[in-house]
Structure formats: C-alpha cells, structure tokens
Amino acid sequence: MKRPTKGNGVDPAKNAGGTEARSERHAVVQRTLERYPWAKLSPESGDQFELRLLLDAAGEEGRRWFVRTADGDRLPGPLDVDVYIALGQLYNDQIRLEKRGQERTVYTSLGELVSLMGRSRGGMTYQLVSQALLRLAAVRITAVQTWKEGDTRGTIEDFSLLSNVKFGLRRDGDESKTAVRIRFSEELAQSIAEGQFRLLDVGRYFALETPTAKRLFRYLDVRRWRGHERLSELAFPIRQLADELPIDRTSPSHIKRTLEPAHEQLVASGYLAAAQFEERYQQGKKRPTWWATYRFADASALPVEPRQDRASDLSKPDIGNGPGPDYIRDTVGDILEVLRDEHSIAFYAKCAKLLPEAMLRNILGGVKQMRDEGATLELARKTFTATAKKRAQAIGITL
C-alpha cells in the first residue's frame, strides 16, 4: 500500500524537502468529541454497550448524547482513545489544511501507530490496536438538540468516527509492518473542515500516566478557549465532571478521590498551576455543592493554540470579487441555525459578504461553544455581533 507524502496541517513549510522538522506534535481532534464522553475511563466497568448523557433535560429545551456499540461489543476504553488521538496526529501530518473535507484517509502501519502512542511493540499490542480500530469504526453517536424557540424544534444527528479500516497482511507475518488504511467518517471530516476542531498537544497527552488525567486534560484544554481568548481559570460542579468524563461514581467523596491523582499529574506536568475542591452555595438550594476549580499555568509557558485561521489569509478581502449569493445564503443559514435571530439577517449577510470565511467560521464556532455550555441566546447573539465588529475593525472593515 503506497503511503502519500506527508504534509503538516499547521505549517507546511516545516516539512519542506520531504523531511519532518517538527519538534512539537499535534493531533486534530473534533471539538464536540473533546467535550462530551464517547469512551469509558476503564475497560473494567463491565460489558456496557451504551453511554447516555442528558446535558439539559429540563422543559422543552435540552441536549442528549448517546453512544452505542456494535452488537455484542463493549464501549470504547482508554486504549481506543489513545488510538483515536494517534489517528488525529496522522490526520494533521498527512492532510493539509486546505484539503480537509475533500480528503479523509490516512495511511500508517501497526508498528508506527503503536510507536505514536508510546506503547511497547509486540504481538499482543498489535492485536489490541487492531481490535480498537475496528471498534472505533463500529461505534455510533447520536446527538439530539431541542429548542423552545424558532420554526425548527430540534435536530438529531447520527454519526460514526471512522467509516472504513483496511489491513494489508504481510506474507512474512511481520505484524509491525502491517499496512493500515483508515478512513474518517464523512461527518467527522466535514466538521473538521468547517473549523470545528482544535490541535491537541500529543506529547503532553501521551506523557500523562492515567486515563482520567488524559481525559481531564482534553476536557479542560478545549473548554478553556473563548474564540482566541485563553482563560486563566475554570470551575465546574464535580457532578458535571463525573457525568462528562465520565466517572462511574456518585458520591462527592468518590468523585474527588478519582480526580485527585489526575490533578496531581496535571500540576506536576506544568499544565495546571493549581486544582482544588470547594463547597459553593447556590440560590434556592439549602445544601452546598462541591466544585473543582482549575487555575492554568502561565500562558507564556504553554504552546500557542493553533486555530484554523492561523494558516488562512485573514487580510482584507477584495470586495469587488466577493463571495457569490449561494455562499452568502448558506452562511447566513448557518448563523441562523445557531442564533435563530431572523431580525438580524441583513447584518449576518453583511458579515458573510465582507469577512474572510475562516474568520467568520471561527467567530461562529466560539458562539456555538458558548451555547453548548449553557449561554443564553441573548448573550450568544450579543457576543457574535460584538466579536464580528471588533475582528472586522482589526482588518480595516466597518460592519
């Protein structure tokens, strides 16, 4: 199986001459898959075939997340997640930014895949990784979103992670050299192409020792961003962390005992400056609830977050040769799907006409994340308008 020439999705110039010169490694990871659980933290939790998360089941508005496996197979576990992250690095290395959405196949070998994960080579490891790839191809996820407002009451999206896995068995029986072709699902590749991704620091991820620390790192690392702004602190009810990591515990003491070793690893690695638990009183509740507060290490000591528009031309567009009516119509439709504000169609159309596509997609992605985290429609609309005007002014455009 012929392997294509590698191209770095962040900086193609670093691989000039066909040699890899990157000192840092990053994996393309889809943002929603970082936020919500699709794998268990332990393979020892029994033969569980479905994972359900009710993110906001109150009233008519809510979000639901369902993960199910093929008949007779268990939910993905820690090894499956490591394989997924390694595939994300291959995706970043092999598929250039401008080709994402058109190309979604990566090529590797079992030996290379195991090495990327930092695992010891051996026949049993190769078999486990092969099984993990097949399991990833079989898993399906259903995301349900319902709203109180607008003509459309809700959406249901069903998708998989991988659409095809093909192994090229060798006559000499050398499993390490078994060629593997992995095709990402169309839905996942399209989401990445639309900018709904981030780049995960693979070196930091695989250096962590436990699945809980790895999952918490991914969870925090995607939630600490508001567009281009990197937050210095985050706090969550520990019950939310238990649901969304997920931790198979119900009592606060058990949840804290599960999280504490992960906190120690993330602080020791220099990612967090501090992590602590505290009780907080909430209006309308007699008893306090436990929260986890995370203070991140100095941003100057951390790798700069690569965003999709970093490799795009964000210079002032040529208004005379602007986008066509089909693009403007589709883009306004995408904005309305998130903000559901028909009164602002004229402003949204102006944004679609004047702003660079990568910039506009980045702004919309940040607002989508706000809504996912529980922000009101009013706040999301105000944030979109203010951010669009500010970003436009920075490149000499008045909206």
C-alpha positions in Angstrom: 0.0 0.0 0.0 1.6 3.3 -1.1 1.7 5.9 1.5 1.2 9.6 0.4 3.7 12.3 1.1 3.2 13.9 4.4 2.0 17.5 4.8 1.7 19.3 8.1 -1.7 20.8 8.7 -0.3 23.6 10.8 2.8 24.8 8.9 3.6 23.1 5.6 6.9 24.8 5.3 8.2 22.8 8.2 8.2 19.7 6.1 9.9 21.2 3.1 12.2 18.8 1.3 10.3 15.8 2.5 11.8 15.7 5.9 9.9 16.1 9.2 11.3 19.0 11.2 8.6 19.5 13.8 9.7 19.4 17.4 6.0 19.6 18.5 3.4 17.1 17.7 -0.3 17.9 17.4 -3.4 15.8 16.8 -6.5 17.1 15.1 -9.4 16.5 17.5 -13.1 17.3 16.9 -14.3 19.8 19.5 -17.6 18.1 20.4 -15.8 14.8 20.9 -13.4 16.5 23.3 -16.3 18.0 25.3 -18.6 15.0 25.6 -17.8 11.4 26.5 -17.7 8.6 23.9 -15.4 6.2 25.8 -15.1 4.8 29.3 -12.2 5.6 31.6 -11.7 2.0 32.4 -12.3 -1.3 30.5 -13.1 -3.0 33.8 -16.6 -1.4 34.1 -18.3 -4.4 32.7 -19.9 -5.1 29.3 -21.6 -1.7 28.9 -23.0 -1.3 25.4 -24.4 2.2 25.6 -23.5 5.5 27.2 -26.1 8.2 27.8 -25.7 11.8 28.8 -28.6 14.2 29.4 -27.0 17.6 29.2 -30.1 19.6 29.8 -33.3 17.6 30.0 -35.5 20.3 31.7 -38.6 21.5 29.9 -38.7 21.7 26.1 -35.1 22.6 25.6 -32.3 20.2 26.1 -29.3 18.2 24.7 -28.8 14.5 24.8 -25.8 12.4 23.8 -25.9 8.7 23.1 -23.0 6.4 22.3 -23.7 2.8 21.3 -21.6 -0.1 20.0 -21.9 -2.9 17.6 -23.9 -5.9 18.8 -22.0 -7.7 21.5 -19.1 -5.3 21.7 -18.3 -3.1 24.7 -18.0 0.7 24.8 -14.5 2.1 23.8 -12.0 2.3 26.6 -8.6 4.0 27.3 -6.7 2.2 24.5 -9.4 3.1 21.9 -9.0 6.8 22.9 -5.2 6.6 22.6 -5.7 5.1 19.1 -8.1 8.0 18.2 -5.5 10.6 19.3 -2.8 8.9 17.3 -5.0 8.9 14.2 -5.6 12.6 14.8 -1.8 13.2 14.7 -1.7 11.3 11.4 -4.6 13.3 10.1 -2.7 16.5 11.0 0.5 15.3 9.4 -0.9 13.8 6.2 -3.8 16.0 5.2 -3.2 19.7 4.5 -5.5 22.3 5.9 -7.0 23.3 2.6 -7.7 19.6 1.7 -9.7 18.7 4.8 -13.2 17.8 3.8 -12.1 16.5 0.4 -9.6 14.0 1.7 -10.2 11.9 4.8 -8.0 8.8 4.5 -4.7 8.4 6.5 -2.1 5.6 6.0 0.1 4.0 8.6 1.3 0.7 9.9 0.6 -1.1 13.2 4.2 -0.5 14.2 4.0 3.2 13.6 0.7 3.5 15.3 1.9 1.8 18.4 5.0 4.0 18.4 3.0 7.2 18.2 1.1 6.0 21.3 4.3 5.3 23.2 3.3 1.6 23.6 5.7 -1.3 23.7 5.8 -3.3 20.4 4.6 -6.9 20.5 2.1 -9.3 19.0 -0.5 -8.7 21.7 -0.2 -4.9 21.4 -0.7 -5.1 17.7 -3.8 -7.3 18.1 -5.3 -4.9 20.7 -4.7 -1.9 18.5 -6.3 -3.7 15.5 -9.4 -4.5 17.6 -9.5 -0.9 18.8 -9.6 0.3 15.2 -12.4 -2.0 14.3 -14.3 -0.9 17.5 -13.9 2.8 16.6 -15.3 2.1 13.2 -18.3 0.3 14.7 -19.2 2.9 17.4 -22.1 5.3 16.6 -23.0 8.5 18.3 -26.4 10.2 18.3 -26.6 13.9 19.3 -30.1 15.4 20.0 -30.7 19.1 20.4 -34.1 20.6 21.0 -35.2 24.3 21.4 -38.1 26.3 22.7 -37.8 29.0 20.0 -37.9 29.0 16.2 -39.6 27.1 13.5 -37.4 24.0 13.9 -38.0 22.4 17.2 -34.8 20.3 17.2 -32.2 18.3 15.3 -31.0 14.7 15.5 -27.6 13.8 14.2 -26.2 10.3 14.0 -22.6 9.7 13.0 -19.6 7.4 13.4 -15.9 8.1 14.0 -14.4 6.0 11.2 -16.1 4.7 8.1 -13.5 2.2 7.0 -10.5 0.3 8.2 -8.4 -1.9 5.9 -5.4 -4.0 6.9 -2.7 -5.2 4.5 -1.5 -8.5 5.9 2.1 -9.5 5.1 3.3 -12.8 3.8 6.3 -12.8 6.2 4.0 -12.4 9.2 5.7 -9.3 10.5 2.7 -7.6 12.3 4.6 -4.4 12.9 4.7 -3.7 9.1 1.0 -4.5 8.6 -0.2 -1.6 6.4 -3.4 0.1 7.7 -5.6 2.4 5.8 -8.1 4.4 8.0 -10.9 6.5 6.5 -12.5 9.0 8.8 -16.3 9.3 8.6 -17.7 11.9 6.3 -19.4 13.7 9.1 -16.3 13.9 11.2 -14.1 15.0 8.3 -16.6 17.6 7.3 -16.8 19.0 10.8 -13.1 19.3 10.9 -13.1 21.0 7.5 -15.6 23.5 8.8 -13.3 24.6 11.6 -14.9 22.6 14.5 -11.6 21.2 15.7 -8.6 22.0 17.8 -5.0 20.8 17.9 -4.1 18.7 20.9 -0.5 18.6 22.3 0.2 14.9 21.7 3.5 15.0 23.6 1.8 16.3 26.8 -1.2 13.9 26.3 0.8 10.7 26.0 3.1 11.7 28.8 0.2 11.5 31.3 0.0 8.3 33.2 -3.7 7.6 33.7 -6.8 7.6 31.5 -8.5 10.0 33.9 -5.6 12.5 33.7 -5.6 12.2 29.9 -9.4 12.7 29.6 -9.4 15.7 32.1 -6.5 17.3 30.1 -8.6 17.0 26.9 -11.7 18.2 28.6 -10.1 21.3 30.1 -8.0 22.1 27.1 -11.0 22.5 24.8 -13.1 24.4 27.4 -10.5 27.0 28.3 -10.8 28.7 24.9 -13.3 31.5 24.0 -12.5 32.1 20.4 -8.9 33.3 20.5 -9.1 34.1 24.2 -7.4 31.7 26.6 -9.0 31.6 30.1 -6.7 31.5 33.1 -9.2 29.7 35.3 -12.2 27.4 35.1 -14.6 25.8 37.6 -17.1 23.0 37.4 -19.5 21.2 39.7 -17.8 17.9 40.3 -21.1 16.1 39.4 -20.8 17.6 35.9 -17.2 16.3 35.7 -18.4 12.9 36.7 -21.0 12.9 34.0 -18.9 14.2 31.2 -15.6 12.5 31.7 -17.4 10.1 32.7 -16.6 8.8 36.2 -18.6 5.8 37.4 -19.1 7.3 40.9 -22.0 9.1 42.5 -20.8 10.3 45.9 -18.7 13.5 46.1 -16.0 11.7 48.1 -15.6 9.0 45.5 -15.5 11.6 42.7 -12.9 13.6 44.5 -10.7 10.6 45.1 -10.9 9.7 41.4 -9.9 13.2 40.3 -7.1 13.9 42.8 -4.4 11.7 41.2 -5.3 13.4 37.8 -4.9 16.8 39.4 -1.5 15.9 40.8 -0.3 14.7 37.3 -1.6 17.9 35.5 0.0 20.1 38.1 3.3 18.2 38.0 3.4 18.4 34.2 3.2 22.2 34.3 -0.2 22.3 32.7 -2.1 23.4 35.8 -0.8 25.8 38.4 -3.4 24.6 40.9 -6.5 22.4 41.3 -8.7 22.5 44.3 -12.2 21.5 45.6 -14.5 23.9 47.3 -18.1 24.0 48.5 -20.4 26.6 47.0 -24.0 27.6 47.9 -26.4 28.1 45.1 -29.6 30.1 45.1 -32.6 28.1 46.0 -30.6 25.2 47.5 -30.1 24.6 51.2 -27.0 22.5 50.9 -23.8 23.5 49.1 -22.4 21.6 46.2 -18.8 20.6 45.6 -16.9 22.3 42.8 -13.5 21.8 41.2 -11.5 25.0 40.4 -8.6 24.8 37.9 -6.0 27.6 37.6 -3.9 27.1 34.5 -0.1 27.6 34.3 1.3 30.8 32.9 0.1 31.0 29.3 3.6 32.1 28.1 4.9 28.7 29.1 2.3 26.9 27.1 2.3 26.2 23.3 0.3 28.7 21.3 -3.1 27.3 20.4 -3.1 26.7 16.6 -6.5 27.7 15.1 -7.8 27.0 11.6 -7.5 30.7 10.5 -3.8 30.7 11.5 -3.0 29.1 8.2 -5.6 31.2 6.3 -5.3 34.6 4.7 -7.0 37.0 7.0 -6.1 40.1 5.1 -8.8 42.4 3.9 -10.8 40.7 1.2 -11.3 42.0 -2.3 -14.8 43.4 -2.1 -15.2 43.7 -5.9 -14.7 39.9 -6.2 -16.6 39.0 -3.1 -18.5 35.8 -2.4 -21.5 34.8 -4.5 -25.1 34.8 -3.5 -25.1 31.0 -2.8 -22.3 31.3 -0.3 -23.9 34.2 1.4 -27.3 32.4 1.6 -25.7 29.2 3.0 -23.5 31.1 5.5 -26.5 33.2 6.8 -28.4 29.9 7.2 -25.6 28.5 9.3 -25.6 31.6 11.6 -29.4 31.5 11.9 -29.2 27.8 12.9 -27.1 28.9 15.9 -28.6 32.3 16.8 -32.1 32.0 15.5 -32.5 35.8 15.0 -34.3 36.5 11.8 -34.4 40.2 12.6 -30.6 40.4 12.1 -30.4 38.7 8.7 -29.2 41.9 7.0 -26.2 42.1 9.4 -25.4 38.4 9.0 -25.4 38.8 5.2 -23.0 41.7 5.5 -20.7 39.6 7.7 -20.8 36.8 5.1 -20.1 39.2 2.3 -17.2 41.2 3.9 -15.5 38.9 6.5 -12.9 36.3 5.5 -14.6 32.9 5.7 -12.1 31.4 8.2 -12.5 34.4 10.5 -16.3 34.2 10.4 -16.3 30.4 11.0 -14.0 30.9 13.9 -16.4 33.5 15.5 -19.4 31.3 14.9 -17.6 28.3 16.4 -16.9 30.2 19.6 -20.5 31.2 19.9 -21.6 27.6 19.3 -19.3 26.6 22.1 -20.9 29.2 24.4 -24.4 27.8 23.6 -23.2 24.3 24.3 -22.0 25.4 27.7 -25.4 26.9 28.6 -25.2 30.5 27.5 -28.5 32.2 26.7 -29.5 33.1 23.1 -29.4 36.8 24.0 -25.8 36.5 25.2 -24.7 34.4 22.2 -26.2 37.0 19.8 -24.6 39.9 21.5 -21.2 38.1 21.6 -21.4 37.3 17.9 -22.2 40.9 16.9 -19.5 42.4 19.2 -16.8 40.0 18.1 -17.6 40.3 14.4 -17.4 44.1 14.6 -14.2 44.0 16.6 -12.5 41.5 14.3 -13.7 43.4 11.2 -12.3 46.7 12.5 -8.9 45.0 13.1 -8.6 44.3 9.4 -10.0 47.7 8.2 -13.6 46.7 7.6 -16.7 48.5 9.0 -19.8 46.4 9.6 
